[in-house]
Structure formats: structure tokens, C-alpha cells
Amino acid sequence: MRARELGHAVLYVRDLERALGFYRDLLGFREVGRIWGRAAALTAGRTHHELLLLEVGPDAAPMPPHPRVGLYHLGVKVGDSLDELRQAYAELVDAGVSIVGTSDHVVSQSIYVLDPDGHEVEVFVDADPSLWRDNPQAVLTPPRPLRL
């Protein structure tokens, strides 16, 4: 497998509106939309989202399992097809990498793994770009199970 690009970063933030003031209003990312009432997807225009902000408190219920401010995971794009993702999956299994989940996000399909220090990394392939170019809010579709 070969990393093609760092696709996105997902950050846990203490206050979503304050974080949007920085990333959207100051740095100029465009807000694609919101999900769960406490998450916002942002793009600089290259892809469906380069940044996802997830609010974890103090009033937000913790979301997925680590209720702390900071990095949730990095997304590393390895291709554009399910065959490429299946190949990556096989390589990860052969290397003994800890696989913690898979998801179909409509705009992408993903394998979630842990690096040697326990950081979560999303290894993903993009779906047909027309899915998010024609409907940017497709990135907000709730994840579905993915079978490889």
C-alpha cells in the first residue's frame, strides 16, 4: 500500500463555536455542514472535508471513546477503489496491525487501525467524487457497516 495524501484530521474540541471561529472564520475553511449537533465538517476545497471538529464538552456528551481535547485520528488516503482498500486491509493484517473498525462513510470507505503508540489512523479510499461535489453534505451521512 502507498499513502497518496493526508486526507483529513479529526480534532476533539472543547467548544465547537469557538473552534469554528478559528478554523472557519479566521483560517478560511468553508463549513460543509454539521452532524450530531456537536460536530462540523470543513473543507479548503480540495476534497469533501479536510477537517472535522467534534465537541467533547464541557456540556457535550463524550463522543467516540476519548473525552479529551486533541487529536482523534488522521485520515490517510490509499486509493480510490474498494479493491485498493481490500489490498491495504490484507497488508495491515499481515503486518499484525491492530484493526479497530471499518466504516462506509458514503463519500469514502475506511479501515481504522492503531499505530505503534496507540494513535488512531483511518486508512481510506474515496468514493466517486461526484457524490460530494454534487452534494457536499453527503459527508455528514451517518457511517454504515463496511464488509471487505
N, C-alpha and C positions, 0 to 999 in steps of 0.2 A: 504494500500500500504506500501511497505517497501523498503527503499533505499538499493540497493545492492552494489553500489560503486559510488564514484565521478568519472564520466566518462570523463569529459574534462572541460577545461576552455577556454574561448574566450576572448582575450585581444585586445583592440584598442591600436595601437602603432603609434607613430609619424613618424617613419622611418622603413619600413619593412626590408631593408637590414641590418640596424644597429641591429634591434631586432633579425634577423636570426643569426647575428654574435654572439649574446649572447646565445640564446636558442639552436641553431643548432651547431654552431662551438665550443662554449665553454662548454655548458652543455651536449652536445652529443645527442640531439634529432635528429631523422632522418627526413628529409623533404620528405613528401609523394608527394606533388605537390602544384601547385599554381592555383588560380582561380581569375577572375576579374582583373588580373594584379596588384592587391594590397592586396592579401591575400595568406597565406601559411599555410598548414596543416602539423603538425609534430606529430611524434609518438616516444615513447620509446620502442615500440614493443608489448605492451600489447593489444592494440586494433587499430582500423583504425585511430584514432587521439586522442591524449590526450590534444593537444594544437592547437588552431587556432589563428593566428595573423592577424589582419585586420588593414591596414594602413589607417589613417584618416587625414593625412596632413603633411606638410602644402600644398602640391600640389595635394593631393588626394581628390577627392570629398568625403564628409562625407558619411559614409555607415552604415547601418541602423541607426536609427534616432538620435544617440547621438554622435556628432563630438568631442569627448573628449578622451584623453588618459586614459586608465584604464580598469577596468573590464567591459565586455559587458554582459556575462552571465556565469553561471555554469551549467553544464550538469549532471543531476542525473539519473543514470540508475535504472529503477524499474522492469526490466524483459526482456524477450526475445520474447514476443508474442504480437500481437495486442489485444488479449483478456485481457492481463495484462494492456495494455495501456488504454483500454476502462474502466477497473475497476478503474484505477488511475484517469481517467477523471471524472468518476461518483463521486469518493470520493472528488476530488477537487471542483466540482460543489456543492456538498452537504455541504462542508465546507465554501462556499462563497468566494473561492479564485478567484482573478481576472485572467481570462484566456485571454491572448493577441494574441494567434495564435496557429496554428498547421502546421506541415510540414512533408512531406515524403522525407527523405534525401537519399533514396535507401538503404544505409547501416544502417539506423536507422529511426524510426518514432517518432515524438516529439509533445509534448504539451508545449507551452510557457506560464508561469504564472509569476505573480509578488508576491514577498514575502511582508510581512507587511511594510517593509521600501522602497518598490518600486524597489528592485533589481530583475532583470530578472533571472528566473530559467527555464532551459529546463528539463522537465521530459520526459525521453525517454526509448524506448526499442530498442535493437539491432536486426537487421535482421540476416539472416543466415550468420555466419562469413566467409563462403567461398566467399561471394560477395566481401569482401575487402581483404581477404588473397590471392585470385587468381588475383585480380585486385586492388591494393592499391589506384589507382587514382579514384576508384569509389566514394571515399569520396568527390571528387570535383564535383560530379554531381549536377547541379542546383536543388534546392528544388522544389518539386511538391506539389500541394494541397493534404491534407490528410483529408479524411472523416472518422469519427469514428462512 
